[in-house]
């Protein structure tokens, strides 16, 4: 849980970051900004409104945390708040050095220090690093005598943050607790923010475990528990439905309980565990057999549990529950497959 209603903006610096590959410039500010009270409220909306889900990352580096540039600079700011201005210049220079992909847009870089941020019931300071890249057209309207004047300009949409991270001053030895935003998603240039500049990895917490198990369940049905291995499509959907119900209906995950209530068949359980082990090894995942189920991860994964049985281009059957009420057959006289569906009432 994150809560920013009582957060206070202590310090703020802004620099301009060009695209190094395209000959852009790095423009370093000469001093900190001093926004008035109204502007501070707008800035907090801009900086915080995109951080809705408690999905946490942490700093990492191949040679240890001390080799991570942003980690060391964040450490110096938390130790002495007066270091923010000088540290911000080094952060800007470091980001500029990573801005070499031709599709990276120039933009303003904001480095801010906040107090009274609440993360998982702990009140801490937070360092915000935000980059604005996209400008939105807007209209300016004002009165001039009895007339209305109209003009247009471009600016920043305060409800849509392009790139950002919040570094919370907690769990320093693990690489701090961090939230990260990047609307570029999985595009080729997106990696420079998370991987090259910040060097973040997802924390191996309940969200991580829940997300990975959901992906494994989905992958198992798609790649193993499938028609190639003699499994009917309705049974595949039933397996996905049972998996979804398990994650929605339980606060904690236990592998033995999951196997008994969802998979049930010993042969299928063995195949699931073999698939899980292979996926974990291939993707360097740390999979636990017991953990707290993350509601955020479950919510984000709902679209992955599709319960639609598609029949040619004529019918879609939505299977939400009792698998025994739908039976597959084959009509010898027509050479067509069919399903018999049993129900109590028609709505």
VENGIHU-V347808 format. One record per helix or strand of 3 or more residues. SS is the DSSP state (a for helix, b for strand). FROM is the first residue (numbers start at 1). TO is the last residue. Records with the same first field share a line. If there is no record, write none. Layout:
SS = FROM-TO  FROM-TO
This chain:
b = 8-17  57-59  107-119  122-132  136-144  147-155  163-168  177-182  200-202  252-254  290-292  308-311  315-318  326-331  336-341
a = 20-22  37-48  65-67  69-79  81-98  172-174  191-198  206-223  227-229  233-249  255-263  266-283  295-300  302-304  323-325
